Amino acid sequence: MRTAVIGSGNMGRHHVKSYSEIGSELVGIADIDIKRAKGLASEWGTRAYKDYHDLLKKEKPEAVSLAVPTALHAKIGTELLEKGIGLLIEKPVANTLEEAHSLAQAAEKTGTPLMVGHIERFNPAVQKMKGLLEGKKVIAMSAMRVGPHPPKVIKTGVIKDMGIHELDIIPYLCGEPIRTVYAKTRRVFTEEHDDSGHVFITTENISGTVLTNWITPRKIRNLYVTLEDRFLYLNYITQNIYAYKKEVENDVFTLDTEAGLAEKIVVKREEPLKRELCAFLDYCSGGENPCTLAEGTAALKVALLAEQSASMNEVMRL
């Protein structure tokens, strides 16, 4: 399938690399930073364009990854959908719910494939965790997604840019939509946007927390799940899962990994982005959509309400 990437920044360059390595026919890269685009194109044996219109006209891609600033998602995404080009939009799907709705209208009108790039869904550890939770009673989920400020230019708060991963993953894993959200945010190193956030959520049956920031010097990506009979710890980066079982004698969780009391769950390591792009191309070829616009919009709605909750100091209900 003829593929292309619009946007060659932090995520776009990874899409370029992965499309090349999974064997698709990468026909071009577009970016207003033509020097950067040319460098990537030279590295991966394709062509670079400053204007994405020229890319679309000359190369006629069948499937495109859109990895531009979020403010441009609706405008460029709608153009691609109207041209009948299968579209993968990086998260968050849009800046506003109105923009997400406009994308939905274009996709429905044209019948063009539209998928949202929530990459953690394709992390093998997340897929394994989803299987482990089947038929189990989940009590709570907590996540930590922190690290230093990224080198790219950020024009949105940390909850909508980073915390949104867990605002998608938690309902995805537990099978229940988020019903309430309350958040606290801070601006520590910048006055332009929130760089620290703590989000408290509930679904019908579970509670959850998401701690996210661009302050912590070390990159940490962890998820913790409390069940009735065990505690599960997932490391997104290493793709490891550990299960801590409850001791019958004293009714407490056993946390002594050195004593061999924690069970390491076997997970086959794979590159999440490659799995995501393979799923996207399969969807463009008639397969199932693994991350719909409705799901991407739901995560965006919670992120926006979290920001509103922080500014108003109120619990927001969906």
C-alpha positions in Angstrom: 0.0 0.0 0.0 1.2 3.5 -0.9 1.8 5.4 2.4 3.0 8.9 3.3 3.6 11.0 6.4 2.6 14.6 6.9 4.7 16.1 9.6 8.3 15.0 10.2 8.8 16.1 13.8 9.1 14.0 17.0 6.3 11.5 16.1 6.4 11.9 12.3 10.0 10.7 12.0 9.1 7.5 13.9 6.2 6.9 11.5 8.5 7.3 8.5 10.9 4.8 10.0 8.2 2.3 10.9 6.4 2.5 7.5 9.7 1.7 5.9 10.5 -1.2 8.1 7.1 -2.9 7.9 7.4 -3.1 4.1 4.9 -0.5 3.0 5.6 1.6 -0.1 6.5 4.9 1.6 6.0 7.4 -1.3 6.7 10.7 0.5 7.1 13.0 3.5 5.7 16.5 3.8 6.8 19.2 6.2 7.2 22.9 6.1 10.7 22.3 7.5 11.8 21.0 4.1 15.4 20.5 5.3 14.3 18.1 8.0 11.9 16.4 5.6 14.7 16.0 3.0 17.0 14.5 5.6 14.4 11.9 6.5 13.6 11.2 2.9 17.2 10.6 2.1 17.6 8.3 5.1 14.6 6.2 4.1 14.7 6.3 0.3 11.7 8.4 -0.4 10.8 11.9 -1.5 10.3 15.1 0.5 7.8 17.9 -0.1 7.3 21.3 1.7 3.6 21.5 0.7 1.5 18.4 1.5 -0.8 19.3 -1.4 2.1 18.6 -3.8 2.7 15.3 -2.1 -0.9 14.2 -2.5 -1.1 15.3 -6.1 2.2 13.8 -7.3 2.5 10.6 -5.2 -1.2 9.7 -4.7 -0.8 7.9 -1.3 -3.6 5.5 -0.2 -2.9 5.8 3.5 -1.4 8.8 5.4 -0.2 9.4 9.0 -1.0 12.9 10.1 1.6 13.9 12.7 1.4 17.7 12.6 0.5 20.1 15.5 -2.9 19.3 16.9 -4.3 22.6 15.8 -4.0 21.5 12.2 -5.6 18.1 12.6 -9.1 19.1 11.6 -8.1 21.2 8.6 -5.7 18.8 7.0 -7.5 15.7 8.1 -10.8 16.8 6.5 -8.9 17.4 3.2 -7.5 13.9 3.3 -10.8 12.3 4.1 -12.5 14.2 1.3 -9.9 12.9 -1.1 -10.7 9.3 0.0 -7.2 8.8 1.6 -7.1 6.5 4.6 -6.1 8.6 7.6 -4.3 7.9 10.9 -4.4 10.9 13.2 -1.9 11.2 16.0 -3.5 11.7 19.5 -5.1 13.9 20.6 -7.4 13.7 17.7 -8.2 17.4 17.7 -7.9 20.6 19.9 -11.7 20.8 20.5 -14.7 18.6 20.4 -16.1 20.7 17.6 -13.0 19.9 15.5 -13.4 16.2 16.3 -17.0 16.4 15.2 -16.1 18.0 11.9 -13.7 15.1 11.3 -16.5 12.6 12.1 -18.8 14.3 9.6 -16.2 14.2 6.9 -15.4 10.5 7.6 -19.1 9.6 7.6 -19.8 11.5 4.4 -17.0 10.0 2.4 -16.8 6.5 4.1 -13.0 7.0 4.3 -11.0 5.0 7.0 -10.1 7.2 10.0 -8.2 5.8 12.9 -6.8 7.6 16.0 -3.2 6.9 17.0 -3.4 6.0 20.6 -0.2 4.0 20.5 -0.3 2.4 23.9 -3.2 0.2 22.8 -0.7 -1.6 20.7 1.9 -2.1 23.4 2.2 -5.9 23.9 2.1 -5.4 27.6 -1.2 -3.6 27.4 -2.7 -6.3 25.2 -1.5 -8.9 27.7 -3.0 -6.9 30.6 -6.3 -6.7 28.8 -6.4 -10.5 28.6 -5.4 -10.8 32.3 -8.3 -8.6 33.3 -11.0 -10.6 31.4 -13.6 -11.7 33.9 -11.8 -10.1 36.8 -13.2 -7.6 39.3 -11.0 -4.5 39.0 -11.0 -2.3 42.1 -8.7 0.6 40.9 -6.1 1.7 38.4 -3.4 4.2 38.8 -0.8 5.4 36.3 2.4 7.4 36.3 3.5 9.1 33.0 6.2 11.6 33.9 9.5 12.8 32.6 11.5 15.8 31.5 10.0 18.5 29.2 10.3 17.3 25.5 12.5 19.2 23.1 9.5 19.8 20.7 7.4 22.9 20.9 4.4 22.3 23.1 1.3 24.4 22.7 -1.0 22.4 25.0 -1.1 21.3 28.6 0.5 18.1 29.9 -2.9 16.3 30.5 -4.1 16.7 26.9 -0.7 15.9 25.5 0.5 13.0 27.8 -2.1 12.2 30.4 -4.6 11.4 27.5 -2.8 8.1 27.0 -4.2 6.8 30.3 -7.5 8.5 29.8 -7.8 6.2 26.8 -6.1 3.1 28.3 -8.0 2.9 31.6 -11.5 2.7 30.0 -10.1 0.5 27.2 -8.8 -2.1 29.8 -11.7 -2.0 32.2 -14.4 -1.8 29.5 -16.2 1.1 31.1 -16.4 4.7 30.1 -15.2 7.4 32.5 -18.1 9.0 34.4 -16.4 11.7 36.6 -13.1 13.6 36.5 -11.4 15.9 38.9 -7.9 17.4 38.4 -5.2 19.5 39.8 -2.6 21.2 37.6 0.4 23.4 38.1 2.7 25.6 36.0 6.1 25.0 37.4 8.7 25.8 34.7 6.5 27.7 32.2 3.6 30.1 32.2 2.4 29.0 28.8 0.8 25.7 29.8 0.3 23.3 32.6 3.4 21.1 33.0 2.1 19.0 36.0 -1.2 17.3 36.4 -2.9 14.9 38.7 -6.2 13.5 37.5 -8.8 11.5 39.5 -11.4 9.5 37.6 -14.2 7.1 38.2 -16.1 4.7 36.0 -19.2 2.8 37.1 -17.2 0.3 39.1 -13.6 1.5 39.5 -11.6 4.5 40.5 -8.4 5.7 39.0 -5.6 8.3 39.2 -3.2 9.6 36.6 -0.1 11.5 37.6 1.6 13.2 34.7 4.3 15.9 34.3 7.2 17.4 32.4 9.2 17.9 35.6 10.6 14.6 36.6 14.1 14.1 35.4 13.6 10.4 34.7 11.1 9.1 32.1 8.6 6.8 33.9 5.6 5.1 32.2 3.9 2.7 34.7 0.4 1.4 35.2 -0.9 -0.2 38.5 -4.0 -2.4 38.7 -5.7 -3.5 41.9 -7.8 -6.6 41.8 -9.6 -8.5 44.6 -6.9 -11.1 44.9 -3.8 -9.5 43.4 -1.9 -6.4 42.3 -0.6 -6.0 38.8 2.3 -3.7 37.8 2.9 -2.8 34.1 6.0 -1.0 32.8 5.1 0.4 29.4 8.8 1.0 28.5 10.2 -2.4 29.3 6.9 -4.2 28.5 7.1 -6.1 31.7 4.1 -7.1 33.9 4.5 -8.3 37.5 1.7 -9.9 39.6 1.7 -9.6 43.3 -0.6 -12.2 44.9 -2.4 -11.8 48.2 -1.2 -14.0 51.0 -4.0 -16.0 52.6 -2.5 -16.0 56.1 -2.3 -12.3 56.8 -4.5 -10.9 54.0 -1.8 -8.5 52.6 -0.1 -8.2 49.3 3.3 -9.7 48.9 5.7 -7.2 47.5 9.1 -8.9 48.1 10.3 -9.5 44.5 13.8 -10.6 45.7 12.2 -13.5 47.6 10.6 -14.6 44.3 7.1 -13.9 45.6 6.1 -11.8 42.6 5.2 -13.5 39.3 6.7 -12.1 36.1 4.1 -12.4 33.3 5.7 -13.3 30.0 5.2 -10.7 27.3 6.7 -10.9 23.9 8.4 -7.6 23.2 7.4 -5.8 20.0 7.5 -2.2 18.7 4.0 -0.6 19.5 4.2 1.8 16.6 4.9 -0.9 14.0 1.9 -2.9 15.4 -0.2 0.3 15.2 0.7 1.0 11.6 0.2 -2.6 10.5 -3.3 -2.5 12.1 -4.0 0.8 10.3 -3.1 -0.6 6.9 -5.1 -3.7 7.6 -8.1 -1.4 8.5 -7.6 0.5 5.2 -7.7 -2.8 3.4 -11.1 -3.7 4.9 -10.2 -4.9 8.4 -11.5 -3.7 11.8 -10.8 -0.2 13.1 -8.7 -0.8 16.3 -9.1 2.8 17.6 -12.1 4.7 16.4 -12.7 8.4 16.2 -15.5 8.0 18.8 -12.9 6.4 21.2 -10.3 9.1 20.4 -13.0 11.8 21.0 -14.0 10.3 24.3 -10.4 10.5 25.6 -10.2 14.1 24.3 -13.4 15.0 26.1 -12.1 13.7 29.4 -8.8 15.5 29.0 -10.7 18.8 28.3 -12.9 18.3 31.3 -9.9 17.6 33.4 -8.4 20.9 32.4 -11.8 22.6 33.1 -12.0 20.8 36.5 -8.6 22.1 37.4 -9.5 25.7 36.5 -12.8 25.6 38.4 -11.8 23.2 41.2 -14.9 21.1 40.6 -15.7 17.5 39.8 -16.9 17.2 36.2 -19.5 14.7 35.2 -19.7 13.1 31.8 
